[in-house]
Amino acid sequence: MGLVLAGALPGAALAQGAVIRLEAKRDPQAAAQAAQGWADRFDGVVTLALPGGWTGIAIGPLPEDRAGPLLERLKQAGKVPQDAFVSTPAPGTALVPVGDTAAAAPAVVAPPPANAYLRLESVQAEPEARAALARIRADFPEAGLWRLPDGWFAVALGPVADDAAAAWLPVLAKADMIPDDAMLARAADLGEVLDAGQAPDLPAPGAPEPLPPLDQVQRALRWAGHYDGQIDGKDGPRTRAAIQAEITQTRASTDPGTALRLLAERRAAWAEAQGLAPLVDAATGLTVTAPLRALTFDRAERALSIYGPKDGSGAALILFSQPGGQQELLDLAGLVTALGWVPRPDRVVKPGHVTLHGATDAHIGAAEGWVRDGRAEGFVLIWPASDAETQTRLQAELSDSLTRHGPGANAGAAPTALP
């Protein structure tokens, strides 16, 4: 039996009131599995059809004045994703209770016909056109080649639905992925097919979704490798550029809110696949989400708790915590460098915060530390250089999750000194 949410109305119904949107899936089977998982935890779980062929998973319908407070309570209890949000479905939207086989499934609406092309580049000679095709396929392997009715040659991308083409053309041009003079075209405008390419996966735009709080946006974009700025929750050119990079590289949605929700879902799936789990360290009193499959506890020394590689993973994690302020934090950063954990580091020092990053051919070392509540504390991550993408993501997970669960066993130990 799931958690009963008073006010959620049973039975298939047209949307009346608000729903708490939990997640969305493009694949129908994945949507059904995810919806059943939520239904095992909550009563009142429904699915609803979203634009672009997506399926939304939600709790509802609920009175609008109750949905917001209920969502906040569920977030505080850690029972729903932090990017869950309240929305009011469009009039006539069918909410189908999960597991209600008697309820009529929403009619399957055929996607709009794919008749549009993005005409990317035109040249006069065929050899030049084929060279352009090869160059453009580095970013768009689906691109094709046409002989235009006037004898010129065009590289184009398609076919896609009209609304998808209109949405993606300015987004890709703004990101300098296609020329500013790229244009929309029809098959008849392109003439003779020389190399049809393939239809690209450029989804049509759906209803805009709200962006999560900007600090959450920055953390997610840092995890994805798009953002290396300060986590300050402020809008700025680096944050906007990182959002643009996420949209253009994944090409899941032109809507920033939708793209960030899908990024959060991708991050959660990756964390599960990696086997990330809370590491509760008794020596330092710190808790952090860590790749426990790759680590095994080695030893605790004064302010340090050291985890070495497990099963030849080549990974290591060092947690540090000791009383003090900025100077003690800098001393620990010096120790990390002296021990070679972060080789030849790029060092960024700010009041109450320090980061180190360095690499050899064999491994990447990264450290981050803070002054919090009268203690200098943080982590060092050592990871194989051959897996830089995982290192970037793990570093983001460690940074976002490091918290203090209580006093550590080393609380009264003498400060760690340089060797």
URFENHU-V390020 format. One record per pair of residues at least 4 apart in sequence whose ideal C-beta (glycine too) atoms are under 8 Angstrom apart, sorted by the first residue. I is the first residue (numbers start at 1). J is the second residue. D is the distance in Angstrom with one decimal. If there is no record, write none. Layout:
i:j:d
I:J:D
I:J:D
This chain:
i:j:d
1:43:7.7
2:39:6.2
2:40:6.1
2:41:5.1
2:42:4.4
2:43:4.8
2:45:7.4
3:41:6.2
3:42:5.0
3:43:6.8
3:79:7.5
4:43:5.0
5:42:6.1
5:43:5.8
5:44:5.0
5:59:6.1
5:62:7.6
5:70:6.9
7:62:5.3
7:63:6.0
7:66:5.6
8:43:6.1
8:44:2.6
8:59:6.1
8:60:6.1
8:61:7.3
8:62:6.1
9:13:6.3
9:44:7.3
9:60:7.8
9:61:5.7
10:43:7.8
10:44:7.2
10:97:6.5
11:97:6.5
11:100:7.3
11:103:7.4
12:94:6.9
12:95:7.0
12:96:5.7
12:97:6.2
12:100:6.1
12:102:7.9
12:103:3.4
12:104:6.8
13:61:6.8
13:94:7.8
13:95:5.6
14:91:7.8
14:92:6.0
14:93:6.8
14:94:6.2
14:95:7.3
15:19:7.1
15:48:7.2
15:60:7.8
15:61:5.9
15:88:7.5
15:89:3.6
15:90:7.3
15:91:7.2
15:92:7.5
15:93:4.2
15:94:7.5
15:95:5.5
16:61:5.5
17:60:6.8
17:61:4.2
17:62:5.7
17:63:5.6
17:64:5.6
17:67:7.5
17:88:7.3
18:60:6.3
18:61:6.7
18:62:5.4
18:63:7.4
18:64:4.6
18:67:4.0
18:86:5.3
18:87:6.8
18:88:5.2
19:46:7.0
19:48:7.4
19:58:3.9
19:59:6.4
19:60:3.2
19:61:5.8
19:62:6.7
19:67:7.2
19:86:7.3
19:87:6.2
19:88:7.7
19:89:6.3
19:95:7.1
20:58:5.9
20:59:4.3
20:60:6.2
20:62:7.0
20:67:5.9
20:70:6.9
20:71:5.1
20:74:7.5
20:80:7.1
20:84:6.0
20:85:7.6
20:86:5.9
21:56:5.9
21:57:7.6
21:58:5.0
21:84:6.2
21:85:5.4
21:86:7.3
21:87:5.2
22:38:5.8
22:45:7.9
22:57:4.9
22:58:6.0
22:59:6.8
22:80:6.0
22:81:6.6
22:84:5.4
23:34:6.3
23:56:7.9
23:57:5.3
23:81:6.7
23:84:7.8
23:261:7.5
23:265:5.9
24:31:7.7
24:50:5.9
24:54:4.9
24:55:6.4
24:56:4.8
24:57:6.7
24:261:7.1
24:262:8.0
25:30:4.5
25:31:3.7
25:34:5.7
25:54:6.9
25:55:5.5
25:57:7.3
26:30:7.6
26:31:7.9
26:52:7.8
26:53:6.4
26:54:5.4
26:55:7.7
26:203:7.9
27:31:6.5
28:32:6.4
28:55:6.5
29:33:6.5
30:34:6.2
31:35:6.0
31:47:6.6
31:55:3.8
31:57:6.8
32:36:6.4
33:37:6.6
34:38:6.7
34:57:5.9
35:39:6.2
35:45:6.2
35:47:5.3
35:55:7.8
35:57:4.8
35:98:4.6
36:40:6.6
36:98:6.1
36:99:7.1
37:41:7.3
38:42:6.0
38:45:4.7
38:57:5.8
38:59:7.8
38:98:7.2
39:43:7.9
39:45:4.2
39:98:4.0
39:99:5.9
41:79:7.2
42:59:5.8
44:59:5.2
44:60:6.5
44:62:7.9
44:97:7.8
45:57:6.8
45:58:7.3
45:59:5.9
45:97:7.2
45:98:4.6
46:57:7.8
46:58:5.6
46:59:7.4
46:60:6.2
46:61:7.8
46:95:4.1
46:96:5.9
46:97:5.5
46:98:6.6
47:55:5.5
47:56:6.6
47:57:5.8
47:58:7.6
47:95:7.6
47:96:5.1
47:98:6.4
48:55:7.4
48:56:4.7
48:58:6.3
48:89:5.9
48:93:5.5
48:94:6.7
48:95:5.5
48:96:7.2
48:106:7.9
49:54:7.9
49:55:6.6
49:56:7.6
49:93:7.2
49:94:7.1
49:106:4.8
49:109:7.6
50:54:4.0
50:55:6.5
50:56:4.8
50:206:5.6
50:207:7.2
51:204:6.7
51:205:7.2
51:206:3.5
51:207:5.9
52:203:4.8
52:204:4.8
52:205:7.2
52:206:4.6
52:253:7.8
53:111:6.2
53:203:7.6
54:206:6.4
58:87:7.9
58:95:7.4
60:67:7.2
60:95:6.6
61:95:6.1
62:66:5.3
62:67:4.4
62:70:6.8
63:67:7.1
64:68:8.0
64:86:8.0
64:88:7.0
66:70:5.6
67:71:6.2
67:86:4.5
68:72:6.7
68:86:5.5
69:73:6.6
70:74:6.4
71:75:6.3
71:80:7.1
71:84:6.3
71:85:7.4
71:86:5.7
72:76:6.3
73:77:6.3
74:79:4.6
74:80:4.4
74:84:7.5
75:79:7.7
75:80:6.0
75:82:6.0
75:84:6.9
80:84:4.5
81:264:6.7
81:268:7.4
82:212:7.1
82:216:6.5
82:264:7.9
83:212:4.6
83:216:6.9
83:260:7.3
83:261:5.7
83:264:4.9
85:209:7.2
85:210:5.6
87:209:7.9
89:93:3.8
89:95:7.1
90:207:7.7
94:104:7.9
94:106:4.9
96:100:6.5
96:103:5.2
96:105:6.5
96:106:6.6
97:103:6.1
111:161:6.6
111:204:7.6
112:161:4.5
112:162:6.7
112:163:6.8
112:204:7.0
113:161:7.1
114:158:7.1
114:159:4.0
114:160:5.3
114:161:5.3
114:199:6.2
115:159:6.0
115:161:7.7
115:162:6.4
115:186:6.3
115:187:7.0
116:158:6.1
116:159:6.4
116:160:5.6
116:161:6.7
116:162:4.8
116:164:7.5
116:165:3.7
116:166:7.6
116:184:5.7
116:185:7.4
116:186:6.9
117:156:4.5
117:157:6.5
117:158:3.3
117:159:6.0
117:160:7.5
117:165:7.1
117:184:7.1
117:185:4.7
117:186:7.0
117:187:6.8
117:189:8.0
117:190:6.3
118:156:6.3
118:157:4.4
118:158:6.2
118:160:7.5
118:165:5.9
118:168:7.1
118:169:5.8
118:172:7.6
118:178:6.9
118:182:5.9
118:183:7.8
118:184:6.7
118:185:7.6
119:154:5.4
119:155:7.8
119:156:4.7
119:182:6.3
119:183:5.1
119:184:7.2
119:185:4.2
119:189:7.7
119:190:7.1
120:136:6.0
120:140:7.8
120:143:6.9
120:154:7.8
120:155:5.0
120:156:6.1
120:157:6.2
120:178:5.2
120:179:6.5
120:182:5.0
121:132:5.2
121:136:6.8
121:154:7.0
121:155:4.7
121:179:6.2
121:182:7.6
122:148:6.9
122:152:5.3
122:153:6.8
122:154:4.7
122:155:7.8
123:128:4.5
123:129:4.9
123:132:6.0
123:152:6.7
123:153:5.6
124:128:7.1
124:151:7.9
124:152:5.5
124:153:7.4
125:129:6.8
125:153:7.4
126:130:6.3
126:147:7.8
126:153:5.7
126:194:8.0
127:131:6.5
128:132:6.4
128:153:7.7
129:133:6.4
129:145:6.0
129:153:3.4
129:154:7.6
129:155:6.7
130:134:6.6
130:145:6.8
131:135:6.5
132:136:6.1
132:155:5.2
133:137:6.2
133:143:6.2
133:144:7.7
133:145:4.9
133:155:5.1
133:195:6.8
134:138:7.8
136:140:5.6
136:143:4.9
136:155:5.4
137:141:5.0
137:143:5.4
139:177:5.9
140:157:5.5
140:200:6.6
141:198:7.8
142:157:6.3
142:197:5.0
142:198:4.2
142:199:6.7
142:200:4.3
143:155:5.6
143:156:6.9
143:157:5.2
143:197:5.1
144:155:7.3
144:156:6.0
144:157:7.5
144:158:7.8
144:193:7.0
144:194:7.8
144:195:5.1
144:196:4.9
144:197:3.0
144:198:7.8
145:153:6.5
145:154:7.4
145:155:5.9
145:156:7.9
145:193:7.9
145:194:4.5
145:195:4.2
145:197:7.6
146:153:6.9
146:154:4.9
146:156:6.1
146:190:4.0
146:191:5.4
146:192:6.4
146:193:5.9
146:194:6.2
147:151:7.3
147:152:7.9
147:153:5.8
147:191:5.3
147:192:4.2
147:194:5.8
148:152:4.6
148:153:6.6
148:154:5.4
148:189:7.9
148:190:6.6
148:191:4.8
149:189:7.9
149:191:4.6
153:194:7.6
154:185:7.8
154:190:5.9
154:191:8.0
156:185:6.4
156:190:5.9
157:197:7.4
157:200:5.5
157:202:8.0
158:165:7.1
158:185:8.0
158:187:8.0
158:199:6.7
158:200:7.2
159:187:6.9
159:199:5.7
160:164:4.5
160:165:5.0
160:168:7.5
160:199:6.7
160:200:6.4
160:202:5.0
161:165:6.9
161:204:5.1
162:166:6.4
163:167:6.2
163:204:4.8
163:205:6.3
164:168:6.1
164:202:5.0
164:203:6.3
164:204:4.2
164:205:7.2
165:169:6.2
165:184:5.5
165:202:7.5
166:184:6.8
167:171:6.8
167:204:7.0
167:205:4.4
167:254:4.6
168:172:5.7
168:202:4.9
168:251:7.7
168:254:6.1
169:173:6.3
169:178:7.7
169:182:6.4
169:183:7.7
169:184:6.3
170:174:6.0
171:175:6.6
171:244:7.9
171:247:6.3
171:248:6.7
171:254:5.1
172:177:4.5
172:178:4.6
172:182:7.6
172:248:6.4
173:177:7.5
173:178:5.4
173:179:7.2
173:180:5.5
173:182:6.0
174:244:7.1
175:244:5.6
175:245:7.6
175:247:7.9
175:248:4.4
177:248:5.8
178:182:4.5
185:189:4.4
185:190:5.8
186:190:7.5
200:251:7.9
201:251:6.8
202:251:6.1
203:251:7.9
203:252:6.8
203:253:6.3
205:253:7.1
205:254:5.3
205:255:6.1
206:253:7.0
206:255:6.8
206:258:6.3
208:255:5.0
208:257:5.9
208:258:7.4
209:255:6.2
209:257:3.4
209:258:4.9
209:261:5.9
210:257:5.2
211:217:6.1
211:256:5.8
211:257:4.9
211:260:6.0
212:216:4.2
212:217:5.6
212:220:7.7
212:260:6.0
212:261:7.8
212:264:7.4
213:217:7.1
213:233:6.5
214:218:6.2
214:233:4.6
214:234:6.6
214:235:6.2
214:239:6.7
215:219:6.5
215:231:5.7
215:232:7.2
215:233:3.7
216:220:6.3
217:221:6.2
217:239:6.8
217:243:7.1
217:260:5.8
218:222:6.2
218:227:5.6
218:229:7.1
218:231:5.0
218:232:7.5
218:233:7.2
218:239:6.0
218:242:7.6
219:223:6.6
219:231:6.0
219:396:6.7
219:399:8.0
219:400:5.3
220:224:6.5
220:260:6.3
220:263:5.1
220:264:5.8
220:267:6.2
221:226:4.5
221:227:3.8
221:239:7.3
221:242:4.1
221:243:6.8
221:245:7.9
221:246:6.2
221:263:7.6
222:226:7.5
222:227:4.7
222:228:6.8
222:231:7.3
222:396:4.9
222:399:7.8
223:267:5.5
223:392:7.6
223:393:5.4
223:396:3.9
223:397:7.0
223:400:7.9
224:246:6.0
224:263:6.1
224:267:7.6
224:393:7.9
225:389:7.0
225:392:5.1
225:393:7.7
226:241:7.9
226:242:3.9
226:243:7.8
226:245:4.4
226:246:5.6
226:249:7.9
227:238:6.6
227:239:6.8
227:242:3.9
229:236:7.5
229:238:4.4
229:239:7.1
229:242:8.0
234:239:7.5
235:239:5.9
235:240:7.1
236:240:7.0
237:241:6.0
238:242:6.4
239:243:6.6
240:244:6.4
241:245:6.4
242:246:6.6
243:247:6.5
243:256:5.3
243:259:7.3
243:260:7.3
244:248:6.2
245:249:5.7
246:250:6.1
246:259:5.6
246:260:7.3
246:263:5.9
247:251:7.4
247:252:7.9
247:253:7.1
247:254:6.4
247:256:6.8
247:259:4.9
250:259:6.9
250:262:7.3
250:263:7.5
252:258:7.4
252:259:5.9
252:262:4.9
253:258:3.8
253:259:4.8
253:262:6.6
254:259:7.8
255:259:6.4
256:260:6.2
257:261:6.5
258:262:6.4
259:263:6.4
260:264:6.5
261:265:6.6
262:266:6.3
263:267:6.3
264:268:6.5
265:269:6.4
266:270:6.3
267:271:6.4
267:393:7.9
268:272:6.6
269:273:6.3
270:274:6.1
270:393:6.7
271:276:4.4
271:289:7.5
271:397:6.8
272:276:7.5
274:291:5.8
274:293:7.6
274:390:7.6
274:394:7.9
275:291:6.7
275:292:6.4
275:293:4.5
276:289:5.2
276:290:6.7
276:291:5.9
276:292:7.6
276:397:6.2
277:289:7.0
277:290:7.2
277:292:5.2
278:287:5.7
278:288:7.4
278:289:5.9
278:290:7.8
278:401:7.8
279:287:6.8
279:288:5.4
279:289:7.4
279:290:4.2
279:292:6.3
279:295:7.7
279:307:7.7
279:317:7.7
280:287:5.0
280:405:6.2
281:285:7.2
281:286:5.1
281:287:7.0
281:288:7.5
281:305:4.9
281:319:5.3
281:408:7.3
282:408:6.8
282:409:5.4
283:300:3.8
283:304:7.9
283:305:4.1
283:319:7.7
283:408:5.4
283:409:5.0
283:410:5.2
284:300:7.9
284:303:7.5
284:304:7.9
284:305:4.9
284:319:4.7
284:320:6.8
284:321:4.1
284:377:7.0
284:408:4.3
284:410:6.3
285:321:6.4
285:404:5.5
285:405:6.2
285:406:5.1
285:407:5.2
285:408:3.2
285:409:7.8
285:411:7.0
286:305:7.7
286:319:5.0
286:321:5.9
286:377:6.4
286:379:7.9
286:402:6.3
286:403:7.2
286:404:5.9
286:405:7.2
286:408:7.1
287:401:7.6
287:402:7.6
287:403:5.4
287:404:7.4
287:405:4.6
288:319:6.9
288:379:6.4
288:398:5.6
288:401:5.3
288:402:4.7
288:403:7.6
289:397:5.2
289:398:7.0
289:400:7.8
289:401:3.9
290:295:6.4
290:307:7.8
290:317:6.0
290:394:7.9
290:397:7.8
290:398:6.8
291:295:6.4
291:315:6.8
291:394:6.1
293:310:6.9
293:313:7.7
294:309:6.9
294:310:5.6
294:311:7.8
294:313:3.8
294:315:4.2
295:307:4.2
295:308:7.1
295:309:7.2
295:310:5.5
295:313:7.4
295:315:6.0
295:316:7.3
295:317:5.5
296:307:6.5
296:308:6.0
296:309:7.4
296:310:4.2
297:305:7.9
297:306:7.9
297:307:5.5
298:306:4.6
298:307:6.1
298:308:4.3
299:306:5.5
300:304:6.8
300:305:4.9
300:306:7.2
300:409:7.2
300:410:6.5
301:306:7.0
301:416:7.2
302:322:7.4
302:410:6.2
302:413:4.6
302:414:6.3
302:415:7.1
302:416:4.5
303:320:5.1
303:321:6.0
303:322:3.8
303:332:7.0
303:410:6.1
303:413:6.6
303:415:6.5
303:416:4.3
304:318:5.8
304:319:7.2
304:320:5.3
304:416:6.2
305:318:7.0
305:319:4.5
305:320:7.6
305:410:7.7
306:316:7.3
306:317:7.9
306:318:5.2
307:316:6.3
307:317:4.4
307:318:7.2
307:319:7.9
308:316:5.4
309:313:4.6
309:314:5.5
309:315:5.3
309:316:6.1
310:315:7.6
313:384:7.8
314:362:8.0
314:363:6.7
314:382:8.0
314:383:7.3
314:384:4.3
315:381:7.8
315:382:6.3
315:383:5.5
315:384:7.2
316:341:7.7
316:380:7.7
316:381:7.7
316:382:4.1
317:379:6.5
317:380:7.1
317:381:5.8
317:382:7.4
317:398:7.8
318:336:7.7
318:341:6.6
318:379:6.7
318:380:4.1
318:382:7.9
319:377:7.8
319:378:7.7
319:379:5.5
320:332:5.5
320:369:7.1
320:376:7.6
320:377:6.2
320:378:6.0
320:379:7.3
320:380:7.4
320:416:7.5
321:375:5.6
321:376:7.3
321:377:3.8
321:378:8.0
321:404:7.7
321:408:5.9
321:410:7.2
322:328:6.1
322:332:7.3
322:375:6.6
322:376:5.8
322:377:7.6
322:410:7.5
322:413:7.4
322:415:5.3
322:416:6.6
323:328:7.3
323:374:6.2
323:375:5.7
323:376:7.8
323:411:7.9
323:415:7.7
324:328:2.6
324:329:7.0
324:331:7.9
324:371:7.6
324:374:7.6
324:375:6.8
324:376:4.7
324:415:7.0
325:329:7.0
325:371:5.3
325:374:7.4
325:376:6.9
326:330:6.4
326:351:6.7
326:352:6.7
326:371:6.0
326:376:8.0
327:331:6.3
328:332:6.5
328:371:8.0
328:376:4.2
328:415:6.6
329:333:6.5
329:352:7.7
329:354:5.7
329:369:5.1
329:370:7.5
329:371:5.5
329:376:3.9
329:378:7.8
330:334:6.4
330:349:7.1
330:354:6.8
331:335:6.5
331:376:7.9
331:415:7.4
331:416:7.9
331:418:7.4
332:336:6.5
332:369:6.2
332:376:5.8
332:378:7.5
332:416:6.9
333:337:6.6
333:347:7.1
333:349:7.8
333:354:5.0
333:356:6.1
333:367:6.8
333:369:6.5
334:338:6.1
334:418:6.3
335:339:6.2
335:416:6.1
335:417:7.9
335:418:5.6
335:419:7.8
336:341:5.0
336:342:5.4
336:356:6.3
336:365:8.0
336:367:5.0
336:380:5.5
337:341:7.7
337:342:6.0
337:345:5.8
337:356:6.8
338:418:5.7
338:419:6.3
339:419:7.0
340:365:8.0
341:365:5.2
341:367:7.1
341:380:5.0
341:382:6.1
342:356:4.4
342:357:6.8
342:358:4.7
342:365:3.6
342:366:6.5
342:367:5.2
342:380:6.7
343:358:4.5
343:359:6.8
343:360:5.2
343:365:6.0
344:358:4.8
345:356:4.0
345:357:5.9
345:358:3.9
345:365:7.2
345:367:7.7
346:356:7.2
346:357:5.0
346:358:6.6
347:354:7.1
347:355:7.4
347:356:5.4
348:354:6.9
348:355:4.8
349:353:7.7
349:354:5.0
350:354:7.3
352:370:6.1
352:371:4.2
352:372:7.8
353:368:7.8
353:369:7.2
353:370:5.6
353:371:7.5
354:367:7.7
354:368:7.3
354:369:5.1
354:378:7.8
355:366:7.5
355:367:6.9
355:368:5.0
355:369:7.9
356:365:7.4
356:366:6.7
356:367:4.2
356:368:7.7
357:364:7.8
357:365:7.4
357:366:4.9
357:367:7.9
358:364:7.7
358:365:5.3
358:366:7.9
359:363:7.0
359:364:4.5
359:365:6.8
359:385:5.7
360:385:6.8
361:385:6.2
362:384:7.3
362:385:5.9
363:382:5.5
363:383:6.4
363:384:5.9
363:385:5.4
364:382:7.4
364:383:5.2
364:384:7.6
364:385:5.3
364:388:6.4
364:391:4.9
365:380:6.8
365:381:7.3
365:382:5.2
366:380:7.3
366:381:5.1
366:383:8.0
366:391:7.2
366:395:5.0
367:378:6.5
367:379:6.8
367:380:4.3
367:381:7.5
368:378:5.2
368:379:6.3
368:395:7.6
368:398:7.5
368:399:5.5
369:376:6.2
369:377:6.6
369:378:3.0
369:379:7.8
370:376:7.7
370:377:6.3
370:378:5.9
371:375:7.2
371:376:5.6
372:377:6.3
372:404:7.3
373:404:7.4
375:404:7.8
377:402:7.7
377:404:7.2
378:402:7.0
379:398:5.3
379:402:6.1
381:391:7.1
381:394:6.2
381:395:5.6
381:398:6.0
383:387:6.5
383:390:6.9
383:391:4.0
383:394:6.6
384:391:7.8
387:391:6.2
388:392:6.4
389:393:6.6
390:394:6.0
391:395:6.2
392:396:6.7
393:397:6.5
394:398:6.3
395:399:6.3
396:400:6.1
397:401:6.0
398:402:6.1
407:411:4.6
